[in-house]
């Protein structure tokens, strides 16, 4: 009986943690939104991308202030839409493509204090099925350097 209660509690805690992992777009700071725009520009500049991709999930969003500058880290998911990529930076409404490609984008950007000039950036957008433990570790290491 005690094991059953413990299991239910663990499942409930897991669901709460999972639901809190999503960050609404409306809660992103100006610098975080700037980083999302840089990632969109990077993804849409690739030759193998023919459609517009839009953010549908923000898994992580941090902004930290250090003596060397402001560090922004984001992990976002982007879904393929029915719009051509030439419209990626327009406000046009696009519908997600059922069964379309999903990209996992990991973004680390350092901005200068005051001017918010870009000091350094790391953007890694790959198909979500290619993200594994090794890639997560490499992303984390790249952001620390």
C-alpha positions in Angstrom: 0.0 0.0 0.0 2.8 2.4 0.9 4.6 1.7 -2.4 1.4 2.6 -4.3 1.2 6.0 -2.6 4.8 6.7 -3.2 4.5 5.9 -6.8 1.4 8.2 -7.2 3.3 11.0 -5.5 6.3 10.6 -7.8 4.1 10.6 -10.9 2.3 13.8 -9.7 5.7 15.5 -9.0 6.9 14.5 -12.4 3.9 16.0 -14.1 4.3 19.2 -12.2 8.0 19.5 -13.1 7.3 18.7 -16.8 4.6 21.3 -17.1 6.8 24.0 -15.5 9.5 23.3 -18.1 7.7 25.3 -20.8 8.3 29.0 -21.0 5.7 31.2 -22.6 6.9 33.5 -25.5 5.3 36.5 -23.7 7.7 36.0 -20.8 10.9 36.3 -22.8 13.1 39.4 -22.3 14.1 41.7 -25.2 17.5 40.0 -25.3 16.0 36.6 -25.3 13.7 37.6 -28.2 16.7 39.0 -30.0 18.4 35.6 -29.6 15.3 33.8 -30.9 15.4 36.1 -34.0 19.1 35.3 -34.5 18.4 31.6 -34.4 15.5 32.0 -36.9 17.9 33.9 -39.3 20.5 31.2 -38.9 18.0 28.3 -39.6 16.4 30.0 -42.5 19.8 30.7 -44.1 20.4 27.0 -44.6 20.1 25.7 -48.2 18.2 22.6 -47.2 15.4 24.6 -45.6 12.6 25.5 -48.0 9.8 26.4 -45.5 9.4 28.8 -42.7 9.8 27.4 -39.2 8.1 28.8 -36.2 8.7 28.4 -32.4 6.2 26.2 -30.8 7.9 25.4 -27.5 10.5 27.0 -25.3 12.2 24.4 -23.2 14.7 26.6 -21.4 15.2 30.4 -21.2 17.9 31.9 -19.0 19.5 35.4 -18.8 22.4 35.9 -16.5 24.5 39.0 -15.8 28.2 38.6 -15.4 31.1 41.1 -15.3 31.9 40.1 -18.9 28.4 40.8 -20.2 24.9 39.4 -20.4 24.6 35.7 -21.1 21.4 34.3 -22.7 20.7 30.6 -23.2 17.6 29.2 -24.9 16.5 25.8 -26.0 13.6 26.1 -28.4 11.6 23.8 -30.7 10.7 25.0 -34.2 8.0 23.4 -36.4 7.8 23.4 -40.2 5.0 25.6 -41.6 3.3 25.8 -45.0 4.9 29.2 -45.8 8.0 29.4 -48.0 11.2 30.4 -46.2 11.3 33.7 -48.0 8.5 34.9 -45.7 10.3 33.8 -42.5 10.8 37.3 -41.0 7.3 38.6 -42.0 4.3 38.7 -39.7 2.3 36.5 -42.0 0.3 33.7 -40.3 1.5 30.2 -41.3 0.0 26.9 -40.4 2.1 24.0 -39.0 2.6 21.1 -41.4 1.3 17.8 -40.1 4.2 15.4 -39.9 6.6 18.3 -40.8 10.1 18.5 -39.6 10.8 19.7 -36.0 14.1 21.4 -35.1 15.6 21.6 -31.7 17.6 24.8 -31.4 20.1 25.5 -28.6 21.2 29.1 -28.4 23.9 30.7 -26.3 24.6 34.4 -26.8 26.7 36.9 -24.9 25.8 40.6 -25.2 27.7 43.6 -24.1 26.3 45.6 -21.2 24.5 48.8 -22.1 24.7 48.7 -25.9 23.5 45.0 -26.0 26.0 44.5 -28.9 26.5 40.8 -29.8 29.9 39.6 -28.4 29.7 35.9 -29.2 27.1 33.4 -30.2 26.6 29.6 -30.5 23.5 28.4 -32.4 22.9 24.7 -33.0 19.6 23.9 -34.8 19.2 20.2 -35.7 16.4 17.9 -36.3 15.0 16.9 -32.9 15.6 13.2 -33.5 19.3 13.9 -33.7 19.5 15.3 -30.2 21.0 12.8 -27.8 23.0 12.8 -24.6 26.3 13.3 -26.4 24.9 16.3 -28.4 23.4 17.8 -25.2 26.8 17.5 -23.5 28.6 19.1 -26.5 26.1 22.0 -26.6 26.6 22.6 -22.9 30.4 22.6 -23.2 30.3 24.9 -26.2 28.2 27.4 -24.3 30.7 27.4 -21.4 33.6 28.3 -23.7 
